[in-house]
Amino acid sequence: MTEEKLDANTYFNRGNYYLNRKEYEKAIADFNKAIELDPNYKFHIFQENTEANTT
C-alpha cells in the first residue's frame, strides 16, 4: 500500500497502533495526517485517547 492511497481512518488506526507500542512520534505524525485529510478526526482522536486513559 502506498502512502498516497491511505485515508484518514487508516492513519488514525495506524496512529493508535504506534501509540500502543509507545512510538509516540510516529503516532503523532499519523494522527496529524488523519486530521489533515479529515478535520473531523480531531474529535475521534481526542475521544479515543481520553477513553483509553480513563480505563
DAHURA-V462092 format. One record per residue. RES is the residue in three letters. PHI is phi in whole degrees, -180 to 180 (* if undefined). PSI is psi in whole degrees, -180 to 180 (none if undefined). Layout:
BEGIN
{{RES:PHI:PSI} {RES:PHI:PSI}}
END
This chain:
BEGIN
{{MET:*:131} {THR:-92:155} {GLU:-59:-34} {GLU:-64:-24} {LYS:-94:-4} {LEU:-76:140} {ASP:-105:177} {ALA:-58:-41} {ASN:-63:-39} {THR:-65:-44} {TYR:-63:-41} {PHE:-61:-48} {ASN:-65:-42} {ARG:-68:-35} {GLY:-60:-42} {ASN:-64:-38} {TYR:-60:-50} {TYR:-64:-39} {LEU:-61:-45} {ASN:-64:-27} {ARG:-91:4} {LYS:63:30} {GLU:-97:74} {TYR:-65:-39} {GLU:-64:-42} {LYS:-67:-40} {ALA:-62:-47} {ILE:-62:-42} {ALA:-61:-43} {ASP:-71:-39} {PHE:-63:-41} {ASN:-63:-39} {LYS:-67:-41} {ALA:-60:-43} {ILE:-67:-39} {GLU:-60:-43} {LEU:-76:-33} {ASP:-148:99} {PRO:-55:-20} {ASN:-66:-15} {TYR:-70:-15} {LYS:-56:-45} {PHE:-66:-46} {HIS:-61:-44} {ILE:-65:-45} {PHE:-61:-48} {GLN:-63:-47} {GLU:-60:-46} {ASN:-76:-30} {THR:-67:-45} {GLU:-64:-39} {ALA:-66:-33} {ASN:-86:-9} {THR:-106:1} {THR:-106:none}}
END
